[in-house]
Amino acid sequence: MYVYIFFVLLMFSLLSFYYGFIFLYNDFSIFIDWESVSLNSVCISLTVYIDYISLFFSGTVLIISSMVVLYSNDYMSSDFNSIRFLFLVILFVMSMMFMIYSLNLVSILLGWDGLGLVSYCLVIYYQNVNSYISGMLTILTNRIGDVFILIGIAWFFNYGSFNFMYYIDYNLDWLTYFSLLMILASFTKSAQIPFSSWLPAAMAAPTPVSSLVHSSTLVTAGVYLLIRFGNLIMSCTMINFFFIISVLTMFMSGLGAVFEYDLSKIVAFSTLSQLGLMMSILFLGNFNLSYFHLLSHAFFKSLLFMCSGLIIHSMCDNQDIRYMGYIFNEKLYMTTCFLISNLSLCGLFFMSGFYSKDLIVESFMDLNLNFFIFFIYLLCISLTVLYTFRLLFYVFNGVSLMTNRCIMENFSSYFSLIILVFFSLIFGSMFSWLTFETPFLFIFPFYMKFTIMFFMSLGYFLFLLLSFVMKKKINYLYKFLGNMWYLSFLGSSFFNYYYFIVCIEYKNLIDDSWGEYYISCYPSYFIEFFSFKLSYLIFNNLKFYFMSFFLFMIYFLI
């Protein structure tokens, strides 16, 4: 079953790439609008927009999905519900395709909701307490983004059409508020500050899910949505504020990866850092470079997740990198793929990540922004090199503390890895040569050109320095920097804890104090007293009659 689905997805991915090249070469696009419901001047229609951007992105998603399905043939072979897992992956891919080709907010919401619901089912797949908590954090955070899109749909309901393509080039006042809603919705999906806590928590899902969902599809859906909106989001007056938020997301996730020992969470933090990189260059107005890095990042990051899953499998499901020393002696092929994906993540020369990251950094340097933002931006690149070399050090040269290792690799894993290695090596150069009509060329002085190399080298020296500092076990640094600046606590336990405190205080003040008398007991005492007086009047009515008659006669005589 897995092999058949692999061939189907691979065939559709090759078709998407083939037609993407044709549409790109001919500068061709197709717009299909099918009206389903019409009410007065408002029509609800299904809109499909096909151009090279949607075709290349769908081809990337499909080829990674096919490799993940083939990889899962080995990885999930011992699972009792492997067919259920396969159907969930297929539903996820269908939701992603629905969102990629839609220009209508209603149909985008259907694909957006499908991504959130199926990702929740995949995160809680193992059905334990940690998976349940991670799944609830994931779906509740994503529901915030759904609410923003619903508000945008209600807003568009006043203007006659849900196709935002009609409003992109208009300069209307209300479009500023609408673009703010869409940016906030994309922030929840792409896990930017303050919605970052769900992405590392979602690593409770099986590794094939992380390779598909948290590298190239779900987390990049917000970036893709903003690329589709294009110039519309640039009308937002808070665009500079969102740019700073994306840079801070890069910085926070880089620091989190440096102080983390869980392999899957380190890779999740690196994904978060690259999402901040895509968002930052997007808010500066360069949508093509953001889209370029979105595609190139998808290949080497899914490869990194797959290699991490095989490492975790070989370590009998242990994820602590301190126990993974000398694993390359037993898994030379897999660790070679792991090394290639990490070097592509760092932006090593002439690999896939180099062509997109180098262009992004040089275009950022060309904008003449203030020195503080410039320094933080380049420091994030140093942190990428730092946590990458730290991870490679533990995996290749650490101390092995485990003697019992499970060696599980088959042809399916080998084949899926080598295809992704191929794309991680050649996709960046191929896409840049084919897509950009004129090559991007930035002319800088020598010291500015050398700045990028200096900060990459600085990351390596920081790794050497940190390897000495971490031996001192500075706990307060680990607690603050390794816990995403307490965002995980503020986004989950913070509300539960303080709500619990409020409930305890309410119980002590109301239920166990004066409220027990005045709210619970006093009404019953009042009713009892009133009933007693009423019964006294009823059963002694003759006495009261004579008394009232006597008083009336006295009053009359006076």
Disulfide bonds with the S-S distance in Angstrom:
Cys316-Cys406 2.48
